[in-house]
């Protein structure tokens, strides 16, 4: 059996990766040990960049239609008084979507797997585990075992992508170690369904109680998520029992009208693989990096990995792309992932103060510094979150609504899956002079200016402002919508 790519693991990152590869015509085999999608709501949140990636995979409607979009997130002290608020309904990072969404993982995975049906060249095999992995100059060979029959099969592929989670078999098979640290404090994560009127705290809330830090929030499909730090004298086995769970959730939801679907104890990790590539093997998501959940960026970081790597693999498979193209995956993704993890750790230090006096000082200081307008804006508008950027300064291009052919759409839906060349300076010679990969060429015209049927009309003014701010009239966008700065043409 031969494929272009084998994706090991069909959780959200693996399934999204396979959809992106499928959209680019890559022959892909996805293998998953479990026979059905996970039924437990483990991952919970995603951001505007994640929604943009789902959109690029052609699955935005399928995965985002019923997500919960919180209007704000509050940090409250032991008495329930807010000392910091993120006004999520005031935040717009320009990527075309709201900054925070809560989803139901089983439904998300089902939608992503259904996306495979669009591609005859994407194959999913469940109930199969990776046994061995070898590489030679021409390809990688994976040995797979069918768990039902114990039969082993060898598959040859140009590349193997490990999307198989924190305990990645792919990472182990490639001989790649993890570095970093784990948090000693166990946490209890509780998910459940709430009846109408059962919610007592309807706001996404970080409870910074020095006695027991917690996180609580409504979720998608009338669900509620709660996480509590356990104390040293508490037995994790006892704390997952119905009585203990009911006592913990009572301040936030009515326990008599709250049906628990998951209650599990876990610990946080801040771990990164020593390298994310071993010749033809690449690691993505939790297989490559794990971070504390205080910024909600664990899954999002894995989706960014997929968006960065898949177009490069497709290009490498169909052309004589330079060898450095695939090396750029880790070089580009690691710095942003580490910055996001570090921000999560720092946020956790604020959230997890375990001393009464230190918690009092934190509350007083954070209220005081927010009297400074710039600091207040930093917190209120979520500006402490690392923005999508690459080490060389390349940034993600904005995604406003535009009009083409009389139809109003989000920009990426117009651009398609390939490179894009656009700007006020695009003309008939732009495509003739182009020597790069397959691309879409679009002239950007401000609202109210003369235009043709094929022009991209900037009805919001955001693109016109961007080009003016960067003193540029033509820009090249990569398939992941980062600006390809080497190809920017400056206005004279």
ZILIN-V559900 format. One record per pair of residues at least 4 apart in sequence whose C-alpha atoms are under 8 Angstrom apart, sorted by the first residue. I is the first residue (numbers start at 1). J is the second residue. Records with the same first field share a line. If there is no record, write none. Layout:
I = J ; J
This chain:
1 = 154 ; 155 ; 156
2 = 155 ; 156 ; 157
3 = 27 ; 28 ; 29 ; 155 ; 156 ; 157 ; 158
4 = 26 ; 27 ; 28 ; 157 ; 158 ; 159 ; 317
5 = 26 ; 27 ; 28 ; 29 ; 157 ; 158 ; 159 ; 160 ; 161
6 = 28 ; 29 ; 30 ; 31 ; 157 ; 159 ; 160 ; 161
7 = 14 ; 17 ; 18 ; 28 ; 29 ; 30 ; 31 ; 160 ; 161 ; 162 ; 163
8 = 14 ; 30 ; 31 ; 32 ; 130 ; 160 ; 161 ; 162 ; 163 ; 164 ; 170
9 = 14 ; 15 ; 30 ; 31 ; 32 ; 33 ; 162 ; 163 ; 164 ; 165
10 = 14 ; 15 ; 30 ; 31 ; 32 ; 163 ; 164
11 = 15 ; 37 ; 38 ; 109 ; 163 ; 164
12 = 16 ; 108 ; 109 ; 112 ; 299
13 = 17 ; 163 ; 284 ; 285 ; 299 ; 302 ; 303 ; 306
14 = 18 ; 30 ; 163 ; 164
15 = 19 ; 30 ; 109 ; 112 ; 113
16 = 20 ; 54 ; 57 ; 112 ; 303 ; 306
17 = 21 ; 303 ; 306 ; 307 ; 310
18 = 22 ; 28 ; 30 ; 116 ; 122
19 = 23 ; 57 ; 112 ; 115 ; 116
20 = 24 ; 56 ; 57 ; 306 ; 307 ; 310 ; 311
21 = 25 ; 26 ; 27 ; 28 ; 310 ; 311 ; 314
22 = 26 ; 27 ; 28 ; 116 ; 119 ; 121 ; 122
23 = 57 ; 119 ; 417
24 = 311 ; 314 ; 417
25 = 121 ; 314
26 = 121 ; 122 ; 314
27 = 121 ; 122
28 = 121 ; 122 ; 123
29 = 122 ; 123 ; 124 ; 125
30 = 122 ; 123 ; 124 ; 125
31 = 124 ; 125 ; 126 ; 127 ; 128 ; 129
32 = 124 ; 125 ; 126 ; 127 ; 128 ; 129
33 = 126 ; 127 ; 128 ; 129 ; 147
34 = 38 ; 126 ; 127 ; 128
35 = 126 ; 127
36 = 126
37 = 106 ; 109 ; 110
38 = 105 ; 106 ; 109
39 = 105 ; 106
40 = 105 ; 106 ; 261 ; 262
41 = 104 ; 105 ; 106 ; 191 ; 262
42 = 105
43 = 104 ; 105 ; 299
44 = 102 ; 103 ; 104 ; 105 ; 219
45 = 100 ; 101 ; 102 ; 103 ; 296 ; 297 ; 299
46 = 50 ; 51 ; 100 ; 101 ; 102 ; 103 ; 296 ; 297 ; 299 ; 300
47 = 51 ; 98 ; 99 ; 100 ; 101 ; 300
48 = 52 ; 93 ; 95 ; 96 ; 97 ; 98 ; 99 ; 100 ; 101
49 = 53 ; 95 ; 97 ; 300
50 = 54 ; 300 ; 303 ; 304
51 = 55 ; 60 ; 64 ; 97
52 = 56 ; 60 ; 95 ; 96 ; 97
53 = 57 ; 303 ; 304 ; 307
54 = 58 ; 59 ; 60 ; 63
55 = 59 ; 60 ; 61 ; 412 ; 413
56 = 60 ; 412 ; 413 ; 416 ; 417
59 = 63 ; 111 ; 112 ; 115
60 = 64 ; 65
61 = 65
62 = 111
63 = 67 ; 107 ; 108 ; 111 ; 112
64 = 103
66 = 103 ; 220 ; 221
67 = 101 ; 102 ; 103 ; 104 ; 219 ; 220 ; 221
68 = 101 ; 102 ; 103 ; 218 ; 219 ; 220 ; 221
69 = 98 ; 100 ; 101 ; 102
70 = 88 ; 89 ; 100 ; 101 ; 102 ; 203 ; 204
71 = 87 ; 88 ; 89
72 = 85 ; 86 ; 87 ; 88 ; 89 ; 203 ; 204
73 = 85 ; 86 ; 87 ; 88 ; 203 ; 204 ; 205 ; 206
74 = 82 ; 83 ; 84 ; 85 ; 86 ; 203 ; 204 ; 205 ; 206
75 = 82 ; 83 ; 84 ; 85 ; 205 ; 206 ; 207 ; 208
76 = 80 ; 81 ; 82 ; 83 ; 84 ; 205 ; 206 ; 207 ; 208 ; 209
77 = 81 ; 82 ; 83 ; 207 ; 208 ; 209 ; 363
78 = 207 ; 208 ; 209 ; 210 ; 211
79 = 209
80 = 207
83 = 363 ; 366 ; 367
84 = 366 ; 367 ; 379 ; 380
85 = 379 ; 380
86 = 379 ; 380 ; 381 ; 382
87 = 91 ; 380 ; 381 ; 382
88 = 98 ; 99 ; 100 ; 380 ; 381 ; 382
89 = 98
90 = 381
91 = 98 ; 99 ; 381 ; 382
92 = 97 ; 98 ; 99
93 = 99
94 = 398 ; 399 ; 400
95 = 397 ; 398 ; 399 ; 400
96 = 398 ; 399 ; 400 ; 401 ; 410
102 = 219 ; 220
103 = 108 ; 219 ; 220
104 = 108 ; 219 ; 220 ; 221
105 = 109
106 = 110
107 = 111
108 = 112
109 = 113
110 = 114
111 = 115
112 = 116
113 = 117
115 = 119
116 = 120 ; 122 ; 123
127 = 146 ; 147 ; 148
128 = 144 ; 145 ; 146 ; 147
129 = 144 ; 145 ; 146 ; 147
130 = 142 ; 143 ; 144 ; 145 ; 169 ; 170
131 = 142 ; 143 ; 144 ; 145
132 = 142 ; 143 ; 144 ; 173
133 = 140 ; 141 ; 142 ; 143 ; 170 ; 173 ; 174
134 = 140 ; 141 ; 142
135 = 139 ; 140 ; 141 ; 279 ; 280
136 = 140
138 = 158
139 = 156 ; 157 ; 158 ; 159 ; 280
140 = 156 ; 157 ; 158 ; 159 ; 160 ; 280
141 = 154 ; 155 ; 156 ; 157
142 = 154 ; 155 ; 156
143 = 152 ; 153 ; 154 ; 155
144 = 152 ; 153 ; 154 ; 155
145 = 150 ; 151 ; 152 ; 153
146 = 150 ; 151 ; 152
147 = 151
158 = 280
159 = 280 ; 281 ; 282
160 = 280 ; 281 ; 282
161 = 170 ; 281 ; 282 ; 283 ; 284
162 = 168 ; 169 ; 170 ; 171 ; 281 ; 282 ; 283 ; 284 ; 287
163 = 168 ; 283 ; 284 ; 285 ; 286 ; 287
164 = 168 ; 169 ; 170 ; 286 ; 287
165 = 285 ; 286 ; 287
166 = 286 ; 287 ; 288 ; 289 ; 290
167 = 287
168 = 172 ; 287
169 = 173
170 = 174 ; 283
171 = 175 ; 176 ; 177 ; 283 ; 287
172 = 176 ; 177
174 = 278 ; 281
176 = 273 ; 274 ; 275
177 = 273 ; 274
178 = 271 ; 272 ; 273 ; 274
179 = 271 ; 272 ; 273 ; 274
180 = 269 ; 270 ; 271 ; 272
181 = 269 ; 270 ; 271
182 = 267 ; 268 ; 269 ; 270 ; 271
183 = 267 ; 268 ; 269 ; 270
184 = 267 ; 268
185 = 229 ; 230 ; 231 ; 232 ; 267 ; 268
186 = 229 ; 230 ; 236 ; 265 ; 266 ; 267 ; 268
187 = 227 ; 228 ; 229 ; 230 ; 265 ; 266 ; 267
188 = 227 ; 228 ; 229 ; 230 ; 236 ; 239 ; 240 ; 263 ; 264 ; 265 ; 266
189 = 225 ; 226 ; 227 ; 228 ; 262 ; 263 ; 264 ; 265 ; 266
190 = 225 ; 226 ; 227 ; 245 ; 260 ; 261 ; 262 ; 263 ; 264
191 = 223 ; 224 ; 225 ; 226 ; 260 ; 261 ; 262 ; 263
192 = 223 ; 224 ; 225 ; 258 ; 259 ; 260 ; 261 ; 262
193 = 222 ; 223 ; 224 ; 258 ; 259 ; 260 ; 261
194 = 198 ; 199 ; 222 ; 223 ; 224 ; 253 ; 257 ; 258 ; 259
195 = 222 ; 257 ; 258
198 = 253 ; 254 ; 257 ; 258
199 = 252 ; 253 ; 254
200 = 251 ; 252 ; 253 ; 254
201 = 216 ; 217 ; 251 ; 252 ; 253
202 = 217 ; 218
203 = 217 ; 218
204 = 215 ; 216 ; 217 ; 218
205 = 215 ; 216 ; 217
206 = 213 ; 214 ; 215 ; 216 ; 351
207 = 213 ; 214 ; 215 ; 216 ; 351
208 = 212 ; 213 ; 214 ; 351 ; 352 ; 353
209 = 213 ; 214 ; 353 ; 354 ; 359
210 = 352 ; 353 ; 354 ; 355 ; 356 ; 359
211 = 354 ; 355 ; 356
212 = 228 ; 229 ; 230 ; 231 ; 354
213 = 228 ; 229 ; 351 ; 352
214 = 226 ; 227 ; 228 ; 229
215 = 225 ; 226 ; 227 ; 228
216 = 224 ; 225 ; 226 ; 227 ; 252
217 = 224 ; 225 ; 226
218 = 222 ; 223 ; 224 ; 225
219 = 223 ; 224 ; 225
220 = 224
226 = 249
230 = 234 ; 236
234 = 238 ; 239
235 = 239
236 = 240 ; 265
237 = 241
238 = 244
239 = 244 ; 245
240 = 244 ; 245 ; 263 ; 264 ; 265
241 = 245
242 = 246
243 = 247
244 = 248
245 = 249
246 = 250 ; 255
247 = 255
249 = 253 ; 254 ; 255
250 = 254 ; 255
253 = 257 ; 258
254 = 258
255 = 259
268 = 291 ; 292 ; 293
269 = 290 ; 291 ; 292
270 = 289 ; 290 ; 291 ; 292 ; 341
271 = 289 ; 290 ; 291
272 = 288 ; 289 ; 290
273 = 287 ; 288 ; 289
275 = 288 ; 330
276 = 282 ; 283 ; 284 ; 288 ; 330
277 = 281 ; 282 ; 283 ; 327 ; 330
278 = 282
283 = 287 ; 288
284 = 288 ; 289 ; 302 ; 305 ; 306
285 = 289 ; 290 ; 298 ; 299 ; 301 ; 302 ; 303 ; 305
286 = 290 ; 298 ; 299 ; 302
289 = 337
290 = 298
291 = 297 ; 298 ; 341 ; 344
292 = 298 ; 341 ; 344 ; 345 ; 348
293 = 297 ; 298 ; 344
294 = 344 ; 345 ; 347 ; 348
295 = 340 ; 343 ; 344 ; 347
296 = 300
297 = 301 ; 340
298 = 302
299 = 303
300 = 304
301 = 305 ; 337
302 = 306
303 = 307
304 = 308 ; 333
305 = 309 ; 329 ; 333
306 = 310
307 = 311 ; 480
308 = 312 ; 329 ; 333 ; 480
309 = 313 ; 326 ; 329
310 = 314
311 = 315 ; 479 ; 480
312 = 316 ; 325 ; 326
313 = 317 ; 326
314 = 318
315 = 319 ; 321
316 = 320 ; 321 ; 322 ; 325 ; 326
321 = 325
323 = 327
324 = 328
325 = 329
327 = 331
328 = 332
329 = 333
330 = 334
331 = 335 ; 391
332 = 336 ; 390 ; 391
333 = 337 ; 390
334 = 338
335 = 339 ; 390 ; 391
336 = 340 ; 386 ; 388 ; 389 ; 390
337 = 341
338 = 342
339 = 343 ; 386
340 = 344 ; 385 ; 386
341 = 345
342 = 346
343 = 347 ; 384 ; 385 ; 386
344 = 348
345 = 349
346 = 350
347 = 351
348 = 352
349 = 353
350 = 362
353 = 358 ; 359
354 = 358 ; 359
355 = 359
356 = 360
357 = 361
358 = 362
359 = 363
360 = 364
361 = 365
362 = 366
363 = 367
364 = 368
365 = 369
366 = 370
367 = 371
368 = 372
369 = 375 ; 376
370 = 374 ; 375 ; 376 ; 379
371 = 375 ; 376
372 = 376
373 = 377
374 = 378
375 = 379
376 = 380
377 = 381 ; 382 ; 383
378 = 382 ; 383 ; 384
379 = 383 ; 384
388 = 395 ; 396
389 = 393 ; 394 ; 395 ; 396 ; 482
390 = 394 ; 395
394 = 482 ; 483 ; 484 ; 485
395 = 482 ; 483
396 = 481 ; 482 ; 483
397 = 477 ; 481 ; 482 ; 483
398 = 462 ; 463
399 = 410 ; 411 ; 412
400 = 410 ; 411 ; 460 ; 462 ; 463
401 = 408 ; 409 ; 410 ; 411 ; 458 ; 459 ; 460
402 = 408 ; 409 ; 410 ; 411 ; 456 ; 457 ; 458 ; 459 ; 460
403 = 407 ; 408 ; 409 ; 456 ; 457 ; 458 ; 459
404 = 408 ; 409 ; 414 ; 453 ; 454 ; 455 ; 456 ; 457
405 = 453 ; 454 ; 455
406 = 453
409 = 413 ; 414
410 = 414
411 = 415
412 = 416
415 = 420 ; 440
416 = 440
417 = 479
418 = 438 ; 439 ; 440 ; 478 ; 479
419 = 437 ; 438 ; 439 ; 440 ; 476 ; 477 ; 478 ; 479
420 = 439 ; 440 ; 441 ; 442 ; 476 ; 477 ; 478 ; 479
421 = 426 ; 439 ; 440 ; 441 ; 442 ; 474 ; 475 ; 476 ; 477
422 = 426 ; 441 ; 442 ; 443 ; 444 ; 474 ; 475 ; 476
423 = 442 ; 443 ; 444 ; 467 ; 473 ; 474 ; 475
424 = 443 ; 444 ; 445 ; 473 ; 474
425 = 443 ; 444 ; 473 ; 474
426 = 430 ; 441 ; 442 ; 443 ; 444 ; 473 ; 474
427 = 431 ; 443
428 = 432
429 = 433
430 = 434 ; 441
431 = 441
442 = 454 ; 455 ; 456
443 = 455 ; 456
444 = 455 ; 456 ; 457 ; 458 ; 463 ; 464
445 = 449 ; 450 ; 451 ; 455 ; 456 ; 457 ; 458 ; 464
446 = 457 ; 458 ; 459 ; 461 ; 464
447 = 457 ; 458 ; 459 ; 460 ; 461
451 = 455 ; 457
458 = 462 ; 463 ; 464
461 = 465
462 = 466
463 = 467
464 = 468
465 = 469
466 = 470
467 = 471 ; 472 ; 473
468 = 472
471 = 490 ; 491
472 = 488 ; 489 ; 490 ; 491
473 = 489 ; 490 ; 491
474 = 488 ; 489 ; 490
475 = 483 ; 484 ; 485 ; 487 ; 488 ; 489
476 = 483 ; 484 ; 485 ; 487 ; 488
477 = 481 ; 482 ; 483 ; 484
478 = 482 ; 483 ; 484
484 = 488
